[in-house]
Amino acid sequence: MQVKIIGGHGGVTKNYHATSYLIDESILIDAGSVASGLDIQDQIKIDHILISHSHLDHTKDLAFISDNCFGLKGKPFEVHCHKEVHKAIKTHLFNDIIWPDFSKLPNAENPTMHFNEMEPEKTVQLGEYKVTPIHVEHPVSKPGEAYGFIIEKGDVALVFTQDTRATERIWEVAKTYKNLKGIFTEVSFPNFLQGVADASDHHTPSTMKEELKKMPKDVPIYLGHLKPNYQEQLIQEINDLKEDRLHIMYADDVRFHFE
């Protein structure tokens, strides 16, 4: 599998883009920057979009990819998310006030976006890929609606936790995968903002040090969602952990290959 980091940051400014990871050109994880980070021909190639939770930095480009690809695909984008995330997107984004409802355009029978509600720990088959959503700890409107994903294709499985604080279940399940090749997770705030991280359910390098103890052993870990205004400090504090398997995603538009 190839994972392209279209955007891997916890904020938006010049050269820093919000979360969007693309797997093999066909499966998108979160829509924070897909419209601004890919040209339209590559946007059209996407078949499935997994949405981890409803926060704006993970959903905003659903609006613009719909607009960009309207009438060009011949079939809908298949969006997969928790039922409460679907409800939030319909209520607050695709509501014909903030943005047109592309789940009904050009018509309800052939929309630009078709929503599929995922249930926790029920694996869905998306072409060559098996996708298992697992609850993680992150604040949204109702408890339990934020997902991490374990994605498997052939001999490769990858974990994506996206936004979360200390969590348990996804690591328990991940340890059952003998073909796990990589873990993508987050560190958002430097240690001196531990109170902010706790209040918003994000990691600091300090809490990540403890989280590593729960994760499957000997698997590379890729840390994203760094806040742009604290990136240099975060890089230093992560490096100070002296954990060889940690890789910092400090730049966007990079690719990782797993086999």
N, C-alpha and C positions, 0 to 999 in steps of 0.2 A: 504494500500500500504506500502511496505517496500522500503526505499531508502538506498542503500549502498553507502557510500562515498569511492570509490576506491582511488581517488585522489581529494583533495579539495584545493590545494595550487596554488599560483600565481607564482610559480617557481619550479625548479627541482634541488634537491640535495639529499644526503642520508637521507632517511626517510621522504622526502617531495616530493609529486607526483602531477603532473598537473591534470587538471580537467577531471574527469570521474565519473559520478553518475549512478548507476544501479538501476532500478526499477523492483522489483519482478523477478530478474534474466533474464528478457526478453527484456527490453527497456533500452538502454544506452543513456545517455545524454553526449555528447562530448567524444572524444577519446584521451585525453591527456595521460592516463596511463593504459588503459584497458589491454593491452598485458602484461605489467610488473606487474600489480596488481592482475590479476586473473590467475588461472591455465587454461590450454587449454580446459579441459572438461567444465569449466564454461564459457569460451569464446564461445564455440560452441553453448551453450544454448541461446545466444542472438539472437533475431529475428530482432530487429529494432535499428538503431543508429540515434539519432537526433544530428545534428551538428549546434551549435549556430552561429558560424562564422568561418572564415578561418584561424585564427592565429594558429601558430604551436603548442602551448600548448593545443590546443583543437582538433587538427587533426592528430598529428604525429603518434599515434598508430593505425590509419587506415592501415598504411603500415604493421605493425607487426602482427595485428590480422588477416589480410588477409593471410599473410605468414603462421602463426601458424595453421590456420583452413583450409588451402587450401586442397580441396578434402575430407574433413571430415564431412561437414554439410549436403550435399545433396540438399541444396537450398542456394540462396544468402543471405548475410546480406542485409537488406533493409535500405539504407541510405537516410535520409530525411533532406533537407537543402534548403536554398535560391538558386536560379539559378546561382547567381554570385559566391556563395561558391562552388557549383558543378564545375563551370568553373575553379575556382582557384585550386581546388584539382586536376583536370585533367591536368591543365597546369603546375603546379609546383610540384606535388607529384607523381601522377600516370601518368607519362609522358614517361616511358620507358628509362629515363635517371637517374633521382634521384631514381626511384623505378618502378618495372613492373606495367603495367596498369591492375590491378585486376578487373576492370570493364569489361575486355574482356578476362579474363583468368578463367577457361581453354578455354572458347570460349565465343563469344558475346551472344549466346543464353542461356548459363548457366554460368554466371559469378560468381566470388566469392563475388563481391559487385555490387548491383544494385542501381542506384541513382534515387531518386524521388524528384522533385523540388516542394517546398512548397510556397504557396502564403500567404501573410500576412492576418491574421484573418480569414482564411478559415480552419475550423476544419477538421481534417482527423481522420478516425476511424482505429485504429491499434489493432485488436483483441478486447480485453475488454476495451481498453483505447481510450479516445477522446483527441486529441492533437491539441491545437490551437497555432500557431506561431504568435508572436506579435513583431513588431519592437522595439528595444531598442537603446540607444545612445552609440555607440562604434565605434572607427575608423577602417574601413576596406577600401578596394579599391574603393568602390562606396557607396554613402549614402544609408541607408535603408536596407543593407543586413544582419545586425546583428539581431538575433532573441532571444527573451526570449520565454518560453513555459509555457502554462497552461495545465496541464495534469489531466484528470478526470477519475476516475474509481469508479463506484457505488456511494457511499455516500462521497467520498473523492476527493477533488481537491487540487492540489499543484501548486505553482508558482515557476518557475526557471528563474531568470534573467541572470545568468552567468555573463559575463563581461558587465558592463555598468556604465556610470556616471548618474547624475540626469536625470530621464526620466519621461514620463507622461502616455502614452497610456496604458501600461501594468497594471498600478494601476487603471485606469478608468475601464478597463475590469474586473480586478480581483474583484472589488467591486460588480460586478453583480453575483458573485458565492456565494450562501448561504452555500455551503458545503466546503468552503476553510479552510484547516486544517494546512497549513504551507507555508512559503515563504523562498526560498533559494536565496540569493543574495550575493553581494561581498563587501568587503572593502580591498583594495589592499595596500595602502600606508599610513604611519603615517602623522600626520597633518603638520609636518615641510616640507614635500614634496608635499604640495598642488599644487604647480606649475607643478610638474611632473604628478600628478594625473589628473589635468585639461588638460594637453597636450595630455595625452594618454587615456582620457575618462574612468577614474576609480574613485572609491570612496575613501575618507579618512573617519575616524570617524566623523570629523566635517561635511562633506557633507551628511553622512548617517543620522546624527541627523536631518537634514532638510528633507531628503527623507522619514523618518518615518512618517512625517506629512501627506504624500500623500497616504500611504499604508492603506489597510483595517485594521480596529481596532481589537484588541484582538486576533490577529493571531500570533503564534510563528514565529520568524524570525531567520534563520540560516545563519550566515555570514562565507563565505569562501573566497578563492583566496588571502589569506594573503601572502605577500611576505616573504619567509623564512628568509631573512636577517634582517627583521624588525618585526618578529612575536611577540617577547616579548613586544616591545613598542606598537604594535597594540593592543595586548590583554589588556594592561594597559589603553590605550586611549579609547578602546571600553567599558571597565568596568567603566571608569570615566563618561560615558554617563548616567549610573544608569537607564538603561532601562531593566526592568525585562524580557521582552519578547525576548531579544536578546540572542542567543546562538552562541558561537564562535566555529567554526570547526577547532580547532588547531591540530587535529590528523586525519590521514587517517585510512582506514579500520574500519569504524564505521557504525552502522546501526540506522536508525530512523524508527519507526513504526507509521502509521497513520490509524485511523479507525473511 
